[in-house]
Structure formats: structure tokens, C-alpha cells
Amino acid sequence: MARIKTTLMIDEHLMRQVRIRAARSDRSQSEVLEGALREGLGVIERIRAKARLSEREALDLASKVVHDVRAQNRRERKP
């Protein structure tokens, strides 16, 4: 599969998690990001297919779930 080089603007805490996961798994940051994207896109497709949602509805639902999880993680990290 052909690969392309791209530039992304990513939350610094998220990128730190990517670096840590890459180091712990002996993979490159690109491999970790690509795997996460594939997994995330697969989740969206499974939600869409299972719930018979449009692509937009599935994306909105997946986005809401991600935001909810991040908010929960922030609340758990606060002292």
C-alpha cells in the first residue's frame, strides 16, 4: 500500500500518548497513529451498519462518545 506524508494538528496530550504507546510497543509513531485511525474508522463503520445510521449520524455518535470519554478522563485526572 502506498504511503503519503501528511501534517496534522493534534492535541499535545494525545500526541504524548501516541509517543508512549509507540515506545512501549516498539512501533513507530506513524504505525500507532495509522492503527488508531483504522480502528476508529472501523468503529464508525460498525456503528453505522449495526444501527442503520447514515455516515453522518454514525460519525456524530462516535464523536460524541469520544468527547464523553475524554471529559471523563479529564475529571478522573483532576486532583
C-alpha positions in Angstrom: 0.0 0.0 0.0 1.4 3.4 -0.9 2.0 5.9 1.9 1.9 9.6 1.9 3.4 12.2 4.2 1.0 14.5 5.9 0.9 17.1 8.6 -1.7 17.1 11.4 -2.5 19.4 14.3 -3.0 17.1 17.3 -3.7 17.8 20.9 -0.3 17.7 22.8 -1.6 15.2 25.4 -2.9 12.9 22.7 0.4 13.0 20.9 2.2 12.2 24.2 0.0 9.1 24.5 1.0 8.2 20.9 4.7 8.5 21.7 4.3 6.5 24.9 2.4 3.7 23.1 4.9 3.7 20.3 7.8 3.3 22.7 6.1 0.6 24.7 5.1 -1.4 21.7 8.3 -0.9 19.8 6.4 0.6 16.9 6.8 4.0 15.2 4.5 6.9 15.9 3.2 6.6 12.4 2.3 3.0 12.9 0.5 3.8 16.2 -1.5 6.6 14.5 -2.3 4.6 11.5 -3.6 1.7 13.7 -5.7 4.1 15.8 -7.2 5.7 12.7 -8.0 2.3 11.2 -9.6 1.2 14.4 -11.6 4.4 14.8 -12.8 4.3 11.3 -13.8 0.7 11.7 -15.8 1.5 14.9 -17.7 4.2 13.0 -18.5 1.8 10.2 -19.7 -0.9 12.6 -21.9 1.7 14.5 -23.3 2.8 11.2 -24.0 -0.7 10.0 -25.4 -2.0 13.3 -27.7 1.0 14.0 -28.6 1.5 10.3 -27.4 5.1 10.6 -26.2 7.4 7.8 -22.5 8.0 7.7 -23.0 11.5 9.2 -25.2 10.1 12.1 -22.6 7.4 12.9 -19.8 10.0 12.8 -21.7 12.3 15.1 -22.4 9.5 17.5 -18.8 8.3 17.5 -17.6 11.9 18.0 -19.9 12.3 21.0 -18.6 9.1 22.6 -15.0 10.2 22.1 -15.8 13.6 23.7 -17.6 11.9 26.6 -14.7 9.6 27.3 -12.2 12.4 27.1 -14.3 14.5 29.6 -14.4 11.5 31.9 -10.7 11.1 31.7 -10.1 14.8 32.5 -12.4 14.6 35.5 -10.5 11.5 36.8 -7.1 13.2 36.4 -8.0 16.3 38.3 -6.6 16.4 41.9 
